[in-house]
Amino acid sequence: MGFGVKTDHATGRHLDLDKTYENIIKPAAQEAGLKCVRADEIRHSGIIDVPMYRYLIEADIVIADLSTSNPNAFYELGVRHALRPRTTIAISESKLKPPFDINHTVIHQYEHLEKDIGYSEVKRFKGDLIETIMAIQETKEIDSPVYTYLEGLTPPKLKDMIEIPDKVDNEKETLSVIITSAKEALELDEFITAKALFNHAKIIAPNNDYVIQKLTLATYKSESPTKIEALESALKIIMQLDLFSTTDPETLGLAGAIYKRLWEQEGTKEHLSTSIHYYEKGFYIKNDYYNGINLAYMLNLRSNNQTDYNESLADFILANRVSREVIKLCKGLKGSSNYSDRSDKYWIEATLEEAYFGLGEEENYNQAKKEAVFLSTENWERKSTEDQLIKLEKIKRASTLQIDT
């Protein structure tokens, strides 16, 4: 499976697959009496593929999470099917559309909420997975299509068998621990430390999108050695994800944030328009509230900096239109059956707060603010929201004066 946050390009969603592993797969395997290891938990000094292949042939059971149509996971499932005739379990989040070649493979599905998985769904699917693991150990039924259709094929064997340890040795060397430490540093605003750790992770997994995205974030947040240099370094890092043609909303959102900060530092209109370009592309691909509310803010900002009245008015009107689309999105999320299980309820409410404020709808703004304050669990959340509203107030005041002139 993938690790960290992966983008489902078919839907534009970001799924935190660590939540699947930590809350469902690993505890299910352990409750079934097995030792459970994921590739990023393996201690190794060379290329991560080497121990991965050995585990694919020797593990008593392999669970393949095909969520986000991850090509690596599909490939590794194919390797397992070629090496072992049975004891392979395929799972995925519910919106996966499996390709034709695996339409005869049973895929056990669960519901993912992007940033998290609901408690009731964790409980349900973990129970199902435990039952599947127990049953697959008792049956002699072939689950590999390779051995189903090529009757008489003999599975290969390694001369030297490996033993999966109870606990991975020297955890400081594992990719999983490095990434966990880096994420913790980000949460504590220790950006220089996070940057160093994500750089270390990138050495082990040089082409992993999630690692590159988080390294980009830590780099520009570090503001080291200067704000400008940090932003320029972050831009070089994110360029590795084919920035000009990517359709990944997370990558596009990061690019929008970098150019937004470059505008704030240098005041170059090209940076302002480029930020809008990336936020706009991310919003219309994913239709998400994060890129949407940032797009509305940047349009208001450009409206305030236009010299042409008609251009200024056009940006002002478009900003309001986007804000209304964002409000509709947030209301839809609040009305969904799994809203209570979401971990981003504060940000949904804070986004409504900002959108209503930008539109000048005072009553709705006050109600959204009241709910956001109630949902806030960290002081920095409110500070972030209130700082943004102060900026927006200044922009709106100046923009109104410009349009009225």
C-alpha positions as CSV (number, residue, x, y, z in Angstrom):
1,M,0.0,0.0,0.0
2,G,0.9,3.6,-0.2
3,F,1.9,5.5,2.9
4,G,1.0,9.0,4.1
5,V,-1.5,11.0,2.1
6,K,-2.1,9.9,-1.4
7,T,-4.1,11.6,-4.2
8,D,-6.9,9.7,-5.9
9,H,-6.7,11.3,-9.3
10,A,-10.0,9.9,-10.4
11,T,-11.9,11.9,-7.7
12,G,-9.3,14.6,-6.7
13,R,-9.5,13.4,-3.0
14,H,-6.6,13.0,-0.7
15,L,-6.7,9.8,1.4
16,D,-4.5,9.5,4.5
17,L,-3.6,5.8,4.1
18,D,-1.7,5.8,7.3
19,K,-5.1,6.0,9.0
20,T,-6.1,2.7,7.2
21,Y,-2.9,1.0,8.3
22,E,-2.8,2.2,11.9
23,N,-6.5,1.9,12.7
24,I,-7.5,-1.1,10.6
25,I,-4.9,-3.3,8.9
26,K,-2.2,-3.6,11.6
27,P,-4.6,-4.0,14.6
28,A,-6.6,-6.6,12.6
29,A,-3.5,-8.6,11.7
30,Q,-2.3,-8.5,15.3
31,E,-5.6,-9.5,16.7
32,A,-5.6,-12.4,14.3
33,G,-2.2,-13.5,15.9
34,L,0.1,-12.3,13.1
35,K,3.1,-10.0,13.0
36,C,2.4,-7.1,10.7
37,V,5.0,-5.1,8.7
38,R,4.6,-2.4,6.1
39,A,7.5,-1.6,3.6
40,D,8.3,1.8,5.3
41,E,8.8,0.0,8.6
42,I,11.5,-2.3,7.3
43,R,15.0,-1.3,8.4
44,H,17.4,-1.4,5.4
45,S,20.5,0.3,4.2
46,G,19.9,0.2,0.5
47,I,17.0,0.3,-1.9
48,I,13.6,-0.3,-0.3
49,D,12.6,-2.7,-3.1
50,V,15.0,-5.4,-2.0
51,P,13.4,-6.3,1.3
52,M,9.9,-5.6,-0.2
53,Y,10.3,-8.4,-2.8
54,R,11.5,-10.8,-0.1
55,Y,8.5,-10.1,2.1
56,L,6.2,-10.5,-0.9
57,I,7.3,-14.0,-1.4
58,E,7.8,-15.1,2.2
59,A,5.0,-13.4,4.1
60,D,2.3,-15.9,5.2
61,I,-0.4,-13.4,4.2
62,V,-0.1,-10.2,2.1
63,I,-2.8,-7.4,2.3
64,A,-2.8,-5.1,-0.7
65,D,-4.6,-1.8,-0.3
66,L,-5.4,-0.6,-3.9
67,S,-6.9,2.7,-2.8
68,T,-6.2,5.7,-5.1
69,S,-5.4,3.2,-7.9
70,N,-1.8,3.3,-6.6
71,P,0.3,1.8,-9.5
72,N,3.0,0.6,-7.0
73,A,0.3,-1.3,-5.0
74,F,-1.1,-2.9,-8.2
75,Y,2.4,-3.9,-9.3
76,E,3.2,-5.4,-5.9
77,L,-0.1,-7.3,-5.9
78,G,0.8,-8.7,-9.3
79,V,4.2,-9.8,-8.0
80,R,2.5,-11.6,-5.1
81,H,0.0,-13.3,-7.4
82,A,2.9,-14.5,-9.5
83,L,4.8,-15.8,-6.5
84,R,2.1,-17.3,-4.3
85,P,-1.1,-19.1,-5.3
86,R,-3.0,-18.2,-2.1
87,T,-3.3,-16.1,1.1
88,T,-3.4,-12.7,-0.6
89,I,-6.1,-10.2,0.4
90,A,-7.0,-7.2,-1.7
91,I,-8.8,-4.2,-0.1
92,S,-9.6,-0.6,-1.2
93,E,-11.7,2.4,-0.2
94,S,-15.2,2.3,-1.7
95,K,-14.8,4.6,-4.6
96,L,-12.1,2.6,-6.4
97,K,-12.9,1.5,-9.9
98,P,-10.7,-1.6,-10.4
99,P,-9.2,-2.1,-13.9
100,F,-10.4,-5.1,-16.0
101,D,-7.3,-7.3,-15.2
102,I,-8.4,-7.7,-11.6
103,N,-12.1,-7.9,-12.0
104,H,-12.0,-11.6,-10.9
105,T,-10.2,-10.6,-7.7
106,V,-12.3,-10.1,-4.6
107,I,-11.7,-6.6,-3.3
108,H,-12.9,-5.9,0.3
109,Q,-14.1,-2.3,0.5
110,Y,-14.2,0.3,3.3
111,E,-15.3,3.9,3.4
112,H,-12.5,6.6,3.8
113,L,-13.2,10.2,4.8
114,E,-10.0,11.5,3.3
115,K,-8.2,12.8,6.4
116,D,-9.6,10.1,8.7
117,I,-11.9,7.1,8.9
118,G,-15.0,7.1,11.0
119,Y,-15.0,5.1,14.3
120,S,-18.0,2.9,13.2
121,E,-16.3,2.1,9.9
122,V,-13.0,1.3,11.6
123,K,-14.9,-1.1,13.9
124,R,-16.9,-2.7,11.1
125,F,-14.1,-3.2,8.6
126,K,-11.5,-4.3,11.1
127,G,-13.9,-7.0,12.2
128,D,-14.4,-8.1,8.6
129,L,-10.7,-8.1,7.9
130,I,-10.0,-10.3,11.0
131,E,-12.6,-12.8,9.8
132,T,-11.0,-12.8,6.3
133,I,-7.5,-13.3,7.7
134,M,-8.7,-16.2,9.9
135,A,-10.6,-17.8,7.1
136,I,-7.8,-17.5,4.5
137,Q,-5.4,-19.4,6.8
138,E,-7.8,-22.3,6.9
139,T,-8.7,-22.7,3.3
140,K,-6.6,-24.2,0.5
141,E,-8.5,-22.2,-2.1
142,I,-6.4,-20.4,-4.7
143,D,-6.9,-16.6,-4.8
144,S,-4.2,-15.8,-7.4
145,P,-5.5,-15.5,-11.0
146,V,-2.1,-16.6,-12.3
147,Y,-2.4,-20.0,-10.6
148,T,-6.1,-20.2,-11.3
149,Y,-5.6,-20.0,-15.1
150,L,-2.2,-21.6,-15.4
151,E,-3.0,-25.0,-13.8
152,G,0.0,-27.0,-12.7
153,L,2.3,-23.9,-12.2
154,T,4.7,-24.5,-9.3
155,P,5.4,-21.6,-7.0
156,P,9.0,-20.5,-6.7
157,K,11.0,-20.7,-3.4
158,L,14.0,-18.8,-2.0
159,K,17.0,-20.8,-0.8
160,D,17.4,-18.6,2.2
161,M,14.2,-18.0,4.1
162,I,13.6,-14.8,6.1
163,E,12.0,-14.4,9.4
164,I,9.7,-11.4,10.1
165,P,10.7,-10.0,13.5
166,D,8.4,-9.2,16.3
167,K,9.8,-5.7,16.4
168,V,11.7,-3.9,13.7
169,D,15.3,-3.4,14.8
170,N,16.8,0.1,15.2
171,E,13.6,2.0,14.5
172,K,15.4,5.2,13.9
173,E,16.5,3.8,10.5
174,T,13.0,3.1,9.3
175,L,11.2,5.4,6.8
176,S,8.0,5.2,8.9
177,V,9.6,6.5,12.0
178,I,11.4,9.3,10.1
179,I,8.2,10.5,8.5
180,T,6.3,10.3,11.9
181,S,9.0,12.4,13.5
182,A,8.9,14.9,10.7
183,K,5.1,15.2,10.9
184,E,5.4,15.7,14.7
185,A,7.9,18.5,14.1
186,L,5.6,20.1,11.6
187,E,2.7,20.1,14.1
188,L,5.0,21.8,16.7
189,D,6.1,24.4,14.1
190,E,9.7,23.1,14.3
191,F,10.0,23.6,10.5
192,I,13.8,23.4,10.2
193,T,13.8,20.0,12.0
194,A,10.9,18.8,9.9
195,K,12.8,19.9,6.7
196,A,15.9,17.9,7.7
197,L,13.8,14.8,8.5
198,F,11.8,15.0,5.3
199,N,15.1,15.4,3.4
200,H,16.3,12.2,5.1
201,A,13.0,10.5,4.1
202,K,13.5,11.7,0.5
203,I,16.8,9.9,0.3
204,I,15.1,6.6,1.1
205,A,12.0,7.3,-1.0
206,P,13.2,9.9,-3.6
207,N,10.1,9.8,-5.9
208,N,7.3,9.7,-3.3
209,D,4.9,12.5,-3.9
210,Y,3.8,12.8,-0.2
211,V,7.4,13.2,1.0
212,I,8.1,15.8,-1.7
213,Q,5.0,17.7,-0.8
214,K,5.7,17.7,2.9
215,L,9.4,18.7,2.3
216,T,8.1,21.6,0.2
217,L,5.8,22.7,3.0
218,A,8.5,22.4,5.7
219,T,11.0,24.3,3.5
220,Y,8.9,27.4,2.9
221,K,7.5,27.4,6.4
222,S,11.1,27.3,7.8
223,E,11.8,30.8,6.3
224,S,15.5,29.8,6.4
225,P,18.0,31.2,5.7
226,T,15.6,34.0,4.5
227,K,11.9,34.0,3.6
228,I,12.7,34.6,-0.1
229,E,15.3,31.9,-0.3
230,A,13.1,29.4,1.5
231,L,10.3,30.1,-1.0
232,E,12.6,29.8,-3.9
233,S,14.0,26.5,-2.6
234,A,10.4,25.2,-2.0
235,L,9.5,26.1,-5.5
236,K,12.5,24.0,-6.9
237,I,11.4,21.0,-4.8
238,I,7.7,21.1,-5.9
239,M,8.9,21.4,-9.5
240,Q,9.9,17.8,-9.2
241,L,6.2,16.9,-9.3
242,D,5.8,18.2,-12.9
243,L,4.2,21.4,-11.6
244,F,3.2,22.7,-15.1
245,S,1.1,19.8,-16.0
246,T,0.1,18.2,-12.7
247,T,-3.5,17.7,-11.8
248,D,-2.8,16.8,-8.2
249,P,-4.8,19.4,-6.0
250,E,-2.3,19.1,-3.1
251,T,0.6,20.0,-5.4
252,L,-1.4,22.8,-6.9
253,G,-2.4,24.2,-3.5
254,L,1.2,24.2,-2.4
255,A,2.3,26.1,-5.5
256,G,-0.5,28.6,-5.0
257,A,0.7,29.1,-1.4
258,I,4.3,29.6,-2.5
259,Y,3.4,32.2,-5.1
260,K,1.1,33.9,-2.7
261,R,4.0,34.4,-0.2
262,L,6.3,35.5,-3.0
263,W,3.7,38.2,-3.9
264,E,3.6,39.3,-0.3
265,Q,7.4,39.5,-0.2
266,E,8.1,41.0,-3.6
267,G,4.8,42.6,-4.8
268,T,5.2,41.2,-8.3
269,K,1.9,41.0,-10.1
270,E,3.1,37.9,-12.0
271,H,3.4,36.1,-8.7
272,L,-0.2,37.2,-7.8
273,S,-1.6,35.9,-11.0
274,T,0.4,32.7,-10.9
275,S,-0.9,32.0,-7.4
276,I,-4.5,32.5,-8.7
277,H,-3.7,30.1,-11.6
278,Y,-2.7,27.2,-9.3
279,Y,-5.5,27.7,-6.7
280,E,-8.0,28.0,-9.5
281,K,-6.8,24.8,-11.2
282,G,-6.8,22.9,-7.9
283,F,-10.3,24.1,-7.0
284,Y,-11.9,23.2,-10.3
285,I,-10.2,19.8,-10.4
286,K,-11.0,18.8,-6.8
287,N,-13.9,21.1,-6.0
288,D,-12.6,21.5,-2.5
289,Y,-13.1,24.2,0.1
290,Y,-9.3,24.7,0.8
291,N,-8.3,25.7,-2.8
292,G,-11.7,27.5,-3.2
293,I,-11.4,29.8,-0.2
294,N,-7.8,30.7,-1.1
295,L,-8.8,31.4,-4.7
296,A,-11.6,33.8,-3.5
297,Y,-9.1,35.6,-1.2
298,M,-6.5,35.9,-4.0
299,L,-9.1,37.2,-6.5
300,N,-10.1,39.9,-3.9
301,L,-6.5,40.7,-3.5
302,R,-5.9,41.1,-7.3
303,S,-9.1,43.1,-7.6
304,N,-7.6,45.5,-5.1
305,N,-4.4,45.8,-7.2
306,Q,-5.9,46.2,-10.6
307,T,-5.4,49.6,-12.4
308,D,-8.3,49.0,-14.8
309,Y,-11.8,49.4,-13.3
310,N,-13.4,46.7,-15.4
311,E,-10.7,44.2,-14.5
312,S,-11.0,45.1,-10.8
313,L,-14.8,44.6,-11.0
314,A,-14.5,41.3,-12.8
315,D,-12.1,39.9,-10.1
316,F,-14.4,41.2,-7.4
317,I,-17.5,39.5,-8.9
318,L,-15.6,36.2,-9.5
319,A,-14.3,36.2,-5.9
320,N,-17.9,36.5,-4.7
321,R,-19.0,33.7,-7.1
322,V,-16.3,31.4,-5.9
323,S,-17.2,32.2,-2.2
324,R,-20.8,31.1,-2.9
325,E,-19.6,27.9,-4.4
326,V,-17.4,27.2,-1.4
327,I,-20.3,27.9,0.9
328,K,-22.4,25.3,-1.0
329,L,-19.6,22.8,-0.7
330,C,-19.2,23.3,3.0
331,K,-22.9,23.0,3.6
332,G,-22.9,19.8,1.6
333,L,-20.2,18.4,3.8
334,K,-22.1,19.5,7.0
335,G,-25.2,17.7,5.7
336,S,-23.5,14.4,4.9
337,S,-24.2,11.3,7.0
338,N,-20.5,11.0,8.1
339,Y,-19.9,14.6,9.0
340,S,-19.7,13.8,12.7
341,D,-16.7,11.5,12.0
342,R,-14.7,14.1,10.1
343,S,-11.6,15.5,11.6
344,D,-11.7,18.8,9.7
345,K,-15.0,20.1,11.1
346,Y,-13.3,23.2,12.5
347,W,-11.9,24.1,9.1
348,I,-15.2,23.6,7.3
349,E,-16.8,26.0,9.7
350,A,-13.9,28.5,9.6
351,T,-14.1,28.4,5.8
352,L,-17.8,29.3,6.0
353,E,-16.9,32.1,8.4
354,E,-14.4,33.6,6.0
355,A,-16.7,33.1,3.0
356,Y,-19.6,34.9,4.6
357,F,-17.3,37.6,5.9
358,G,-16.0,38.2,2.4
359,L,-19.5,38.4,1.0
360,G,-20.6,40.8,3.8
361,E,-23.4,38.5,5.1
362,E,-23.1,39.5,8.8
363,E,-25.7,37.3,10.3
364,N,-24.4,34.1,8.6
365,Y,-20.8,35.2,9.4
366,N,-21.6,35.5,13.1
367,Q,-23.3,32.2,13.2
368,A,-20.4,30.4,11.4
369,K,-17.9,32.2,13.7
370,K,-19.8,31.0,16.8
371,E,-19.8,27.4,15.6
372,A,-16.1,27.6,14.6
373,V,-15.1,29.0,18.0
374,F,-17.0,26.1,19.6
375,L,-15.2,23.5,17.5
376,S,-11.7,25.0,17.9
377,T,-9.4,22.9,20.1
378,E,-6.1,24.8,19.5
379,N,-5.4,28.5,19.9
380,W,-3.4,28.6,16.7
381,E,-6.5,27.6,14.7
382,R,-8.4,30.7,15.8
383,K,-5.3,32.9,15.4
384,S,-4.9,31.6,11.8
385,T,-8.5,32.3,11.0
386,E,-8.6,35.8,12.6
387,D,-5.4,36.9,11.0
388,Q,-6.8,35.9,7.6
389,L,-10.0,37.8,8.3
390,I,-8.0,41.0,9.2
391,K,-6.2,40.7,5.9
392,L,-9.5,40.2,4.1
393,E,-11.1,43.2,5.8
394,K,-8.3,45.5,4.6
395,I,-8.5,44.1,1.1
396,K,-12.3,44.5,0.9
397,R,-12.2,48.0,2.3
398,A,-9.6,49.1,-0.2
399,S,-11.3,47.2,-3.1
400,T,-14.7,48.9,-2.3
401,L,-13.1,52.3,-2.4
402,Q,-11.4,51.5,-5.7
403,I,-14.6,50.3,-7.4
404,D,-16.6,53.3,-6.0
405,T,-14.2,55.8,-7.4
